[in-house]
Amino acid sequence: MPIYEYQCGDCGERFEYLVRGEDKPECPACGGRKLDKQISAASTHIATARGPGCPARDFGACGESRCPPGGCGGIG
């Protein structure tokens, strides 16, 4: 389920929306459906031994939503 960024063509509001199946997003500010999908930078999560990361990285797959599918698997 990808998260997309949109900008409303009616009021200019920018927001993120988690797309599930055939969902049709609408603007949370005005309810408009005239939306432009925005280009956004991809994000990744990598745990390291020296920096912050997955709190359960030493115990295998942690199940944190911010980790890749299957968890971090002890990366780092």
HULIN-V331225 format. One record per backbone hydrogen bond with DSSP energy under -1.0 kcal/mol. CO is the residue of the C=O (numbers start at 1). NH is the residue of the N-H. E is the energy in kcal/mol with one decimal. If there is no record, write none. Layout:
# HULIN-V331225
CO&NH&E, CO&NH&E
This chain:
# HULIN-V331225
2&19&-2.6, 4&17&-2.6, 5&38&-3.0, 6&15&-2.2, 7&36&-2.6, 8&12&-1.3, 13&8&-2.8, 15&6&-3.1, 17&4&-2.6, 20&23&-1.9, 27&31&-1.9, 32&27&-2.9, 33&35&-1.5, 34&9&-4.0, 36&7&-1.9, 54&57&-1.6, 56&59&-2.3, 64&67&-1.5, 68&71&-2.3, 72&75&-1.4
